[in-house]
Amino acid sequence: MAEDVTKTAEAAIVAGGWAGVRAGVLQALQGSKGYYAALIISGMLFLAAVAAGLHAKYIGTMHAYGASREVPWGILISTYVFFVVTSTGLCLVSSIGHVFGVKDFMPIAKRSVFLSIMTIVAGFFVIAFEIENPLRMAVYNVISPNLTSNIWWMGTLYGAYLFFMAVEFTFLVMNKPRIATAMGFMGVISGIAAHSNLGAVFGMLHGREFWYGPYMPIYFIASAMMSGAATIIFFTWLAYKTNGERMDATMKRALEVTTKVGILLISTILFFTAWKFITGFVGGEGKTAALDLLLTGSYAFNFWVLEVAVGMVIPLALFIVSRGQNLKLIATASALMIFGIFFMRYDLVIVGQLVPVYYELGVNEYTQLLSYAPSAHEIVIVLGGLAFVGLTFLLGEKIFSGHKSEIH
């Protein structure tokens, strides 16, 4: 019975689009025990996050979260950055195939677009509980725009990006590649604009030496593609495990070339990281204090072990050894990258605030570095955001029949 439903869904989605979606909904009812266990766990974590977020709103986020007046951006902001960076990277990786016509990347295009939508929605979900009144923000974003605000541009551009990606995926499902390609191109433009602007949110803060400078927008784009390459490799491998299918030659080739892109991007980010420290130590006292936190201070484990070793060096070695052929090795490397990149975003956001703005001025109250630790409410919301991506990924694989209409 399950095989018949699967074949019907696959045939329908290749032939007509939405008929396959309807058949895919029926196919979702044919999952294994492990599949349903994963759905239940991720669903419960997501609901727990909603409950934690609403409770934080009720008692006041300043009481519920670990953030403070001196360190206003906590793990919810870094998780938002993690999700939207990943989303943009997935968009850029998918565009290599169905927007710019590189055939080797086409098999991963549709799944990449779907995941780019889900990850940015997860980012919006997390930041909605960080903002005191997200509804008011959405309303005033329209009726009272501040064109000189990077954060206004960030919200507006990411809204446009989400719209184009959603329309693109819709036309991919409908097997209308020309319109999907046009929407994908608009998604690339809006995504790059939004993401470079997100980098500018940090890079234009003159009072935060650790962030300030033209380096940030460029770094954000390069690291986004690294995140996107790791995410599509891991979730493609996981999709075939979830669907119980054997990977064909075209998909293996797609993962092979994506692995090569990953090697290039890891090397690029290692280069960026090295020069960030080299140039940083000729900066002001505040910037060197932040860099010391990463090199030898309280965030040294995060930096050396989680960011550098787990997030870049070990995956780079595994990618090179695998030559893009050993699926288990490249899947392991991409999983390590995703894990390490999460802490890369966390360290970027938090360490940049731990040096007081008045640190170099000798103000008595700000001669010591600040501290931050995420609260239980924040941790649950973060886990809920991750669970949302897992939940929608699992449902999407069944409903859209493993995204079989990638090649046009």
Phi, psi and omega in degrees: 000313181298320180294323179296317179295319179299313180297321179296316180296316182295317180295320182291319183289327176289324184278320189222350177095264189290335174299322177293327177296316179297318177293327179294328176298319176294324180296328180297338179280356184255020184289164179280175178297319178298322179298312180292327177296318178295321177298315183294314181297312180294322177296319179293321177296321179296315179295323177297323178294319177299315180297316179296319180294317179293322178294322177297320177297322184291315183271349182103125185295332178292336175273326186276332186255161180278352179291160182217181178298322182281328178236078188284338181256118181250207185293336178293323177292316181294326178290321173303313178299317179303314182291314183288328174297314179298318179300312179298319179298319177297320177299314182293319179294317180295327182293336179302325181276285191277348176265313184259000168081017176279108191298327182299335182267353185296323181300335182263000190296309187294318178296323178297317179296315179301314180292328178295324177292314184293323181288324179287327174296321176298321177297317177296323179299314182293315184287339177298328179273349176274325179283137185297318180221085184296329179295316178297322178299316181296320181293310183286340173299330181268313188272345181218064183291142175247096187291348178267001183261123176296325181291325174297314179297324179299310180298317182293314182292322177290329174296315177296319179300313180299319179299310182296321180292321179295318178294319178301313181295322178302315181285334172295317178296323180281002181057047174240079190295329183295313179292320179299321179296317179297316179293324177296321178295319177294325177295321178297313181298310181293326179293315178296318179298314181296319186284320175295327176293322176299319175298325179290332175305320177277313189292342181260008177273093185297332181285349179246094186300328182298327181265328194298136174136164181289352181297324192296311180301321180292317179300318182297319180293314181296316181289334176297315180294325175297316178298317181296318179297315180296318184293316182289327176297310184295313185286334174292315176300316181294326180298317180291328174292319180295317183276353180064037183247162177261132184288131180276176186295322182293322179289321176299320178295320179298318179290328178296313181288328176294324175299319178295321175297319178299319178300314180299316185286323175298315179299321179295316181290325174299320177297313177302315183297317180299314182287335174299321179282320181300313180284331183294325183283357170257010178271200182283176183296324180295320181290319179294327177295320178293318179295324177297326177301322181281321185282313186226356186267207186291346179252015181294321178297314177305315185287303187289318185273304188281313181287300190283306185288300184288321185278335185226305190293310180296313176301321179299316179296318180293320177300315182294315180296320183290333184057024180075008185256324183275104186296322180295320179293315183288330176292319177297316179298317181292323176297317177297321178299312181301315179299312181292323181295327177303315180285334174300315178293319180299312181296320180301312184288314188284310184300326179297343181254350187283346173268116182302148180301325182265017186303316185278353184268355178076020177292128188304321183289346186233036177274346180253153176289151181275176179220160178207141173218131181294144179274172178298320178301314182296317181297318180296319179295319178298314178298325178294322176297316177295321179295325178299317179296316179297317181297311182291327176299312181297316178293319181298322179298324180278312185296321181260020173051048177070020178054055187281352185261035184289321187267126184252000000 
